Amino acid sequence: MIELPAPDRQIIARRAEIAAALSAIVPDGVVSDQATLRAYDRDALTAYGQLPLVCVLPVSADQVSAVLSFASREGLRIVPRGAGTSLSGGALPLADGILLGLSRMNRILEVDYDNRCVVVQPGVTNANVTRAVQAKGFYYAPDPSSQIACTIGGNVAENSGGIHCLKYGLTTHNLLGVEMALIGSERLRIGGKFAAGGGIDLLGIVCGSEGLLGIVTEATLRILPRPPVTRTILIGFRCAADAGQCVAEIIGQGIIPSALEFMDRRCIDAVEAFCAPGYPATAEAILIAELDGMPAEVADQLGAVSAIADGCGATDINDCSGEADRSRVWSGRKSAFGAMGRLKPDMLCMDGTIPRAVLPQMLERISQLSEQYGLICCNVFHAGDGNLHPLIVFDCMQEGELERAEAFGADILKLCVQMGGVLTGEHGVGVEKKALMPEMFSDADLAQQQRLKCAFDPHSQLNPGKVFPVLHACVELGRMHVRKGRLPFANLPRM
């Protein structure tokens, strides 16, 4: 079961006073009545919910800084929230904490085609970045399945990826700079429109930090020109192992598709019933491969991928040459998560990454675990970079099913680590995986990560209860350093 820091009853008793003080900072932007707060009581890890103390909805970076300054003075905890699409509980509120919602900060501040970048506030949705530049032939590459709703601030916090991350990278590869509000009244600018310089990679630290270090109030994103040609192939296989082997051989031959997605039979059936994309009726597994670039390059890679698939026993190889065909095929992949509602009312969407070479073994072990736990698991994932998204469906109204689903998911993530992978590819740790962090990191590793947090957030006020299985006080971590004969972390230069 997920545990959060114990609430401070004295702070909860001050709810009205705190709400009034925040209203002076953000007029018409504070929610404190319990009925309305229910809209903010959880994110997309829907099995867990909790009402926040109060929700504040700033419209500017100055208001964000003022809220953080108030929280610092009053010793209040802050949980940042974008669109609430986090699948790891990263935006799960605290009963004695301020929920800082950034959805009203939704302006595109600048479009700079000469430098191929845009500057946006954190509440701008992922899809709207591309909409803002597509008329000039540009787009923003990271494209999570929730891209019509998820926001850039949340994408930065979780280092989100998407279907095209294989070739074009995660958020961190497309993020040029940020402005970040710190827990006091300071704001920090890191990076910008220029290429990254030498020294400490602070931007890399911020991207994927899950709201533990500061609040992103502005982001500078790289935009790319649309490739001249894009082709999509839909490939069917008689078994998942053949599809996994095909993935390994495509990458092994040096071909990097812009996307390479996998779906198993159970997922195919659910998606067909949901939106009828026309996937092969007899295939036990499918791959969707997308190739883009110059015409000659794409034609050559198309032939190579088709030959590899044929050699791996493909039963269907369909070239989706028209835009309508491409859109239909991708609509099924984008709808996979929603289609699970036809099977069961609840779902855990897991997120772990493994080496591509062990995909067949991993799929076999997931099938065995599905039988062991008596729960349906549908596999759909970014096969090209080994980022798995097993979808465990269940009914939380049935006694014991939630607990079995969580144990099933934990076993999948442990297997990812055992097979040489990691606990998360793009969803983050949040509350969902924090108890599993020792599977991947030693106590010394975790203590060192927390020392980094201490440099930004010395009193652990930003998103506490997330990522770390045990959150040590910064003064305690300093003492641990002294006992080991090193300089106390508190003596390091301030940023």
C-alpha positions as CSV (number, residue, x, y, z in Angstrom):
1,M,0.0,0.0,0.0
2,I,1.1,3.6,-0.7
3,E,2.1,5.7,2.3
4,L,2.4,9.5,2.4
5,P,3.8,11.7,5.2
6,A,1.6,11.9,8.2
7,P,-0.6,15.1,8.0
8,D,0.0,18.0,10.5
9,R,-3.4,18.5,12.2
10,Q,-2.4,22.0,13.3
11,I,-1.9,23.1,9.7
12,I,-5.2,21.5,8.7
13,A,-6.9,23.5,11.4
14,R,-5.5,26.7,9.7
15,R,-7.2,25.9,6.4
16,A,-9.3,29.1,6.3
17,E,-6.4,31.3,7.3
18,I,-4.1,29.8,4.7
19,A,-6.7,30.0,2.0
20,A,-7.3,33.7,2.8
21,A,-3.5,34.5,2.6
22,L,-3.3,32.7,-0.7
23,S,-6.3,34.6,-2.1
24,A,-4.4,37.8,-1.4
25,I,-1.6,36.5,-3.7
26,V,-3.7,34.9,-6.4
27,P,-7.1,36.6,-6.5
28,D,-9.9,34.4,-7.9
29,G,-7.5,31.5,-8.0
30,V,-7.9,29.6,-4.7
31,V,-10.1,26.6,-4.2
32,S,-10.8,25.6,-0.6
33,D,-14.3,24.1,-0.3
34,Q,-14.3,20.4,-0.1
35,A,-16.8,19.8,-2.9
36,T,-14.6,21.6,-5.5
37,L,-11.4,20.2,-4.1
38,R,-12.6,16.7,-5.1
39,A,-11.7,17.6,-8.7
40,Y,-8.0,17.7,-7.6
41,D,-7.9,14.7,-5.2
42,R,-5.9,12.4,-7.4
43,D,-4.1,12.0,-10.7
44,A,-4.2,9.2,-13.3
45,L,-3.1,6.7,-10.7
46,T,-6.8,6.6,-9.8
47,A,-6.6,3.9,-7.1
48,Y,-5.4,6.5,-4.6
49,G,-7.0,9.9,-3.7
50,Q,-6.7,12.5,-1.0
51,L,-8.2,16.0,-0.7
52,P,-5.5,18.7,-0.6
53,L,-5.5,21.3,2.1
54,V,-6.2,24.0,-0.5
55,C,-5.6,24.4,-4.2
56,V,-4.1,27.6,-5.7
57,L,-4.1,28.3,-9.5
58,P,-1.6,31.0,-10.4
59,V,-1.5,32.8,-13.7
60,S,2.1,34.1,-13.7
61,A,5.6,33.2,-12.5
62,D,5.5,36.1,-10.1
63,Q,2.4,34.5,-8.4
64,V,4.2,31.1,-8.3
65,S,7.2,32.7,-6.5
66,A,4.9,34.5,-4.1
67,V,3.1,31.3,-3.2
68,L,6.4,29.5,-2.7
69,S,7.7,32.4,-0.5
70,F,4.6,32.2,1.6
71,A,4.9,28.4,1.9
72,S,8.6,28.8,2.9
73,R,7.8,31.3,5.7
74,E,4.9,29.2,7.0
75,G,6.6,25.8,6.7
76,L,3.9,24.5,4.4
77,R,4.3,21.6,1.9
78,I,3.7,22.1,-1.8
79,V,2.6,19.6,-4.4
80,P,2.8,20.8,-8.1
81,R,0.2,19.7,-10.6
82,G,-0.2,20.1,-14.3
83,A,-3.2,18.3,-16.0
84,G,-3.2,15.4,-13.6
85,T,-2.3,12.8,-16.2
86,S,0.6,11.4,-14.1
87,L,0.3,7.6,-14.0
88,S,2.7,7.2,-11.0
89,G,0.9,9.4,-8.4
90,G,3.3,12.2,-8.9
91,A,0.6,14.8,-8.3
92,L,-1.2,13.0,-5.5
93,P,-2.0,15.8,-3.0
94,L,-1.2,16.0,0.7
95,A,-3.9,16.6,3.3
96,D,-1.9,19.3,4.9
97,G,-0.3,20.6,1.7
98,I,-1.0,23.3,-0.9
99,L,-1.7,21.9,-4.3
100,L,-0.1,24.3,-6.8
101,G,-2.1,23.9,-10.1
102,L,-0.3,25.3,-13.2
103,S,-3.0,24.8,-15.8
104,R,-3.9,28.5,-16.0
105,M,-0.3,29.3,-17.1
106,N,-1.1,28.2,-20.6
107,R,0.4,30.8,-22.9
108,I,2.9,30.3,-25.7
109,L,5.2,33.2,-25.0
110,E,7.4,33.1,-28.2
111,V,7.8,31.2,-31.4
112,D,11.3,31.6,-32.8
113,Y,11.7,29.8,-36.2
114,D,15.2,31.2,-36.8
115,N,16.4,29.4,-33.7
116,R,13.9,26.5,-34.1
117,C,12.4,26.8,-30.6
118,V,9.3,27.9,-28.7
119,V,9.1,29.4,-25.2
120,V,6.0,28.3,-23.3
121,Q,4.4,28.5,-19.9
122,P,4.1,25.1,-18.0
123,G,0.3,24.8,-18.5
124,V,0.6,24.6,-22.3
125,T,-0.5,21.2,-23.5
126,N,1.9,19.0,-25.4
127,A,-0.3,18.9,-28.6
128,N,-0.7,22.7,-28.6
129,V,3.0,23.2,-29.1
130,T,2.8,21.4,-32.4
131,R,-0.4,23.1,-33.4
132,A,1.3,26.5,-32.9
133,V,4.0,25.7,-35.4
134,Q,2.6,23.2,-37.8
135,A,1.5,25.8,-40.4
136,K,5.2,26.6,-41.0
137,G,6.1,22.9,-41.3
138,F,7.4,22.3,-37.8
139,Y,6.4,20.1,-34.9
140,Y,7.4,19.2,-31.3
141,A,8.7,15.6,-31.2
142,P,7.8,14.2,-27.7
143,D,4.3,12.9,-28.0
144,P,2.9,10.9,-25.0
145,S,-0.4,9.1,-25.5
146,S,-2.0,11.8,-23.3
147,Q,-0.6,14.6,-25.5
148,I,-4.0,16.3,-26.0
149,A,-4.2,16.8,-22.3
150,C,-0.8,16.6,-20.6
151,T,1.1,19.8,-20.1
152,I,4.7,20.8,-20.7
153,G,5.4,21.4,-17.0
154,G,4.4,17.8,-16.2
155,N,6.4,16.5,-19.2
156,V,9.5,18.2,-17.9
157,A,8.8,16.9,-14.4
158,E,8.5,13.3,-15.5
159,N,10.8,13.4,-18.6
160,S,7.9,12.2,-20.7
161,G,8.5,10.4,-24.0
162,G,6.0,9.0,-26.4
163,I,5.7,7.1,-29.6
164,H,8.5,8.9,-31.4
165,C,11.0,8.9,-28.6
166,L,13.1,6.1,-30.3
167,K,14.5,8.5,-32.9
168,Y,13.8,11.9,-31.5
169,G,14.3,11.4,-27.8
170,L,12.5,12.1,-24.6
171,T,11.6,15.6,-23.2
172,T,15.2,15.9,-21.9
173,H,16.5,15.7,-25.5
174,N,14.1,18.4,-26.7
175,L,14.4,20.8,-23.7
176,L,16.7,23.8,-24.2
177,G,16.0,25.7,-21.1
178,V,13.8,26.4,-18.1
179,E,12.9,29.1,-15.6
180,M,12.3,27.5,-12.2
181,A,10.9,29.0,-9.1
182,L,12.6,27.8,-5.9
183,I,11.1,27.3,-2.5
184,G,12.0,30.8,-1.3
185,S,11.4,33.8,-3.5
186,E,14.2,33.1,-6.0
187,R,13.9,32.1,-9.7
188,L,16.6,30.3,-11.5
189,R,17.2,30.3,-15.3
190,I,19.0,27.3,-16.8
191,G,19.9,27.0,-20.4
192,G,18.0,28.9,-23.2
193,K,18.0,29.2,-26.9
194,F,21.7,28.4,-27.1
195,A,23.5,25.0,-27.1
196,A,24.3,23.7,-23.6
197,G,27.6,24.8,-22.2
198,G,30.1,22.8,-20.1
199,G,30.0,22.2,-16.4
200,I,27.3,20.6,-14.3
201,D,24.2,19.6,-16.3
202,L,21.6,21.4,-14.2
203,L,19.0,21.1,-17.0
204,G,19.4,17.3,-16.9
205,I,18.9,17.4,-13.2
206,V,15.7,19.4,-13.4
207,C,14.2,17.3,-16.2
208,G,12.7,14.3,-14.6
209,S,13.0,15.7,-11.0
210,E,9.2,15.1,-10.4
211,G,8.7,18.5,-8.7
212,L,11.1,17.7,-5.9
213,L,13.5,20.6,-6.7
214,G,11.4,23.5,-7.9
215,I,8.5,24.6,-10.0
216,V,9.1,25.1,-13.7
217,T,7.4,28.4,-14.7
218,E,8.7,28.5,-18.3
219,A,10.3,26.1,-20.8
220,T,12.2,26.6,-24.0
221,L,11.6,23.7,-26.4
222,R,13.3,22.5,-29.6
223,I,11.0,22.3,-32.6
224,L,11.9,20.3,-35.7
225,P,10.9,20.6,-39.4
226,R,8.6,17.9,-40.7
227,P,10.5,15.2,-42.6
228,P,9.8,15.2,-46.3
229,V,8.4,11.6,-46.3
230,T,6.8,9.5,-43.6
231,R,5.7,5.9,-44.1
232,T,4.1,3.4,-41.7
233,I,4.1,-0.4,-41.9
234,L,1.7,-2.6,-39.9
235,I,3.2,-6.0,-39.3
236,G,1.5,-9.1,-37.9
237,F,3.1,-12.1,-36.2
238,R,1.9,-15.5,-35.1
239,C,3.5,-15.1,-31.7
240,A,4.9,-12.3,-29.5
241,A,8.4,-13.9,-29.5
242,D,8.7,-13.4,-33.3
243,A,7.7,-9.8,-32.9
244,G,10.3,-9.3,-30.2
245,Q,13.0,-10.9,-32.4
246,C,12.0,-8.6,-35.3
247,V,12.5,-5.5,-33.1
248,A,16.0,-6.7,-32.0
249,E,17.0,-7.4,-35.7
250,I,15.7,-4.0,-37.0
251,I,17.8,-2.1,-34.4
252,G,20.7,-4.5,-34.7
253,Q,21.0,-3.7,-38.4
254,G,21.3,0.0,-37.6
255,I,17.8,1.0,-38.7
256,I,16.3,3.6,-36.3
257,P,12.6,4.0,-37.1
258,S,10.9,7.2,-35.9
259,A,8.5,4.8,-34.0
260,L,8.4,1.1,-33.4
261,E,5.4,0.0,-31.3
262,F,4.2,-3.4,-30.1
263,M,0.7,-4.7,-29.2
264,D,-0.4,-8.2,-28.2
265,R,-3.5,-10.2,-29.0
266,R,-5.5,-9.1,-25.9
267,C,-4.7,-5.5,-26.6
268,I,-5.5,-5.9,-30.3
269,D,-9.0,-7.3,-29.5
270,A,-9.8,-4.5,-27.0
271,V,-8.7,-1.8,-29.5
272,E,-10.6,-3.3,-32.4
273,A,-13.8,-3.3,-30.3
274,F,-13.0,0.3,-29.2
275,C,-12.2,2.1,-32.5
276,A,-11.8,-0.6,-35.3
277,P,-8.3,0.4,-36.7
278,G,-8.3,-2.7,-38.9
279,Y,-5.4,-4.7,-37.3
280,P,-4.8,-8.2,-38.6
281,A,-7.5,-10.5,-37.3
282,T,-5.3,-13.6,-36.8
283,A,-2.1,-12.0,-35.5
284,E,-1.1,-12.8,-32.0
285,A,1.1,-9.7,-32.0
286,I,1.7,-6.6,-34.2
287,L,4.4,-4.1,-34.7
288,I,3.7,-0.6,-36.0
289,A,6.9,0.8,-37.6
290,E,7.2,4.3,-38.8
291,L,10.0,5.5,-41.0
292,D,10.7,9.1,-42.0
293,G,13.4,11.2,-43.8
294,M,14.4,11.8,-47.4
295,P,12.5,9.8,-50.0
296,A,15.4,7.5,-51.0
297,E,16.4,6.8,-47.4
298,V,12.8,5.9,-46.4
299,A,12.3,3.7,-49.5
300,D,15.5,1.8,-48.6
301,Q,14.6,1.4,-45.0
302,L,11.1,0.3,-45.9
303,G,12.4,-2.6,-48.0
304,A,14.9,-3.5,-45.2
305,V,12.3,-3.6,-42.5
306,S,9.9,-5.6,-44.6
307,A,12.7,-8.2,-45.4
308,I,13.6,-8.5,-41.7
309,A,9.9,-8.9,-40.7
310,D,9.5,-11.6,-43.4
311,G,12.6,-13.4,-42.1
312,C,11.1,-13.3,-38.6
313,G,8.0,-15.1,-39.7
314,A,5.6,-12.2,-40.2
315,T,2.1,-13.2,-41.3
316,D,1.1,-9.7,-42.5
317,I,3.1,-6.8,-43.8
318,N,0.9,-3.9,-44.8
319,D,2.4,-0.6,-46.2
320,C,0.0,2.2,-45.0
321,S,0.9,4.5,-47.9
322,G,-2.0,7.0,-47.6
323,E,-2.5,9.5,-44.8
324,A,-5.9,8.1,-44.0
325,D,-4.4,4.6,-43.5
326,R,-1.6,6.0,-41.3
327,S,-4.1,7.9,-39.1
328,R,-6.3,4.9,-38.7
329,V,-3.4,2.6,-37.7
330,W,-2.1,5.1,-35.2
331,S,-5.5,5.9,-33.8
332,G,-5.6,2.3,-32.5
333,R,-2.3,2.7,-30.7
334,K,-3.2,6.1,-29.2
335,S,-6.5,4.6,-28.0
336,A,-5.0,1.5,-26.3
337,F,-5.2,2.8,-22.7
338,G,-8.8,4.0,-23.1
339,A,-9.8,0.7,-24.7
340,M,-9.0,-1.2,-21.5
341,G,-12.2,0.1,-20.0
342,R,-14.0,-2.5,-22.2
343,L,-12.3,-5.2,-20.2
344,K,-12.4,-4.0,-16.6
345,P,-13.3,-0.8,-14.8
346,D,-9.8,-0.2,-13.4
347,M,-6.2,-0.3,-14.8
348,L,-2.6,0.0,-13.7
349,C,-0.4,1.2,-16.5
350,M,3.1,0.0,-15.7
351,D,6.2,1.6,-17.0
352,G,9.7,-0.1,-17.0
353,T,12.5,-0.4,-19.5
354,I,14.5,-3.4,-20.5
355,P,17.3,-4.2,-23.1
356,R,15.6,-5.0,-26.4
357,A,17.3,-8.4,-26.6
358,V,15.3,-9.8,-23.7
359,L,11.9,-8.8,-25.0
360,P,10.8,-12.3,-25.8
361,Q,11.8,-13.6,-22.4
362,M,10.1,-10.7,-20.6
363,L,6.8,-11.2,-22.5
364,E,6.8,-14.9,-21.5
365,R,7.4,-14.0,-17.8
366,I,4.6,-11.4,-17.9
367,S,2.2,-14.1,-19.3
368,Q,3.2,-16.5,-16.5
369,L,2.7,-13.8,-13.9
370,S,-0.7,-13.0,-15.4
371,E,-1.8,-16.6,-14.8
372,Q,-0.2,-16.6,-11.3
373,Y,-2.2,-13.6,-10.2
374,G,-5.4,-14.4,-12.1
375,L,-5.5,-11.0,-13.8
376,I,-5.6,-9.9,-17.4
377,C,-2.5,-8.1,-18.7
378,C,-2.4,-6.4,-22.1
379,N,1.0,-5.5,-23.5
380,V,1.4,-2.3,-25.5
381,F,4.7,-0.5,-25.5
382,H,7.5,1.4,-27.2
383,A,9.3,-1.7,-28.5
384,G,12.2,0.1,-30.2
385,D,13.7,1.3,-26.9
386,G,12.4,-1.4,-24.7
387,N,10.0,0.8,-22.7
388,L,7.3,-1.5,-21.5
389,H,3.7,-0.5,-20.7
390,P,1.9,-3.7,-19.4
391,L,-1.7,-2.8,-18.7
392,I,-3.1,-4.7,-15.7
393,V,-6.8,-4.5,-15.7
394,F,-8.9,-5.3,-12.6
395,D,-12.0,-4.3,-10.6
396,C,-11.2,-2.5,-7.3
397,M,-14.7,-3.3,-6.1
398,Q,-13.7,-7.0,-6.1
399,E,-12.0,-7.9,-2.8
400,G,-8.3,-8.3,-3.1
401,E,-8.0,-7.4,-6.8
402,L,-6.3,-4.1,-6.3
403,E,-3.7,-5.7,-4.0
404,R,-3.1,-8.5,-6.5
405,A,-2.7,-5.9,-9.3
406,E,-0.2,-4.0,-7.3
407,A,1.8,-7.1,-6.5
408,F,1.7,-8.1,-10.1
409,G,3.0,-4.7,-11.2
410,A,5.7,-4.8,-8.6
411,D,6.9,-8.2,-9.9
412,I,7.1,-6.8,-13.4
413,L,9.2,-3.9,-12.4
414,K,11.5,-6.1,-10.3
415,L,11.9,-8.3,-13.4
416,C,12.9,-5.2,-15.5
417,V,15.7,-4.5,-13.1
418,Q,16.8,-8.1,-12.9
419,M,17.0,-8.2,-16.7
420,G,19.3,-5.3,-16.9
421,G,16.7,-2.5,-17.2
422,V,15.3,0.3,-15.0
423,L,12.2,1.0,-12.9
424,T,10.8,3.7,-15.2
425,G,11.1,4.9,-18.8
426,E,8.9,8.0,-18.8
427,H,6.2,7.8,-16.1
428,G,8.5,8.7,-13.2
429,V,8.6,7.1,-9.7
430,G,6.0,9.2,-7.8
431,V,4.4,7.1,-5.1
432,E,3.8,4.0,-7.2
433,K,7.4,2.9,-7.4
434,K,9.1,4.5,-4.4
435,A,9.1,1.3,-2.3
436,L,10.9,-0.4,-5.2
437,M,13.7,2.1,-5.4
438,P,16.0,-0.2,-3.3
439,E,15.7,-2.8,-6.0
440,M,17.8,-0.5,-8.2
441,F,19.7,1.8,-5.8
442,S,21.8,1.2,-2.7
443,D,21.2,3.2,0.5
444,A,24.3,5.2,-0.4
445,D,22.8,6.0,-3.9
446,L,19.5,7.1,-2.4
447,A,21.2,9.2,0.3
448,Q,23.2,11.0,-2.4
449,Q,20.1,11.7,-4.5
450,Q,18.5,13.2,-1.4
451,R,21.5,15.4,-0.8
452,L,20.8,16.9,-4.2
453,K,17.3,17.6,-3.2
454,C,18.6,19.3,0.0
455,A,20.6,21.8,-2.1
456,F,17.3,23.0,-3.6
457,D,14.8,22.2,-0.9
458,P,16.5,22.1,2.5
459,H,13.3,21.6,4.5
460,S,11.7,19.0,2.1
461,Q,8.6,21.1,1.4
462,L,8.4,20.3,-2.4
463,N,6.4,17.2,-3.2
464,P,7.4,15.2,-0.1
465,G,6.5,11.5,0.1
466,K,7.3,11.0,-3.6
467,V,10.3,9.0,-5.2
468,F,12.2,8.2,-2.0
469,P,11.1,5.2,0.2
470,V,12.5,7.0,3.3
471,L,12.9,10.8,3.3
472,H,15.8,11.8,5.6
473,A,16.0,15.3,7.0
474,C,18.8,17.3,5.3
475,V,20.6,17.8,8.7
476,E,20.6,14.0,9.2
477,L,22.1,13.5,5.7
478,G,24.8,16.1,6.6
479,R,25.7,14.2,9.7
480,M,25.9,10.9,7.7
481,H,28.5,12.6,5.4
482,V,30.5,13.8,8.4
483,R,30.6,10.3,9.9
484,K,32.0,9.0,6.7
485,G,34.8,11.6,6.8
486,R,33.5,13.9,4.1
487,L,32.5,17.5,4.1
488,P,28.9,18.1,5.3
489,F,26.6,18.7,2.4
490,A,25.5,22.0,4.1
491,N,29.0,23.4,3.5
492,L,28.8,23.2,-0.2
493,P,28.4,26.5,-2.1
494,R,24.9,27.7,-2.5
495,M,23.5,28.0,-6.0
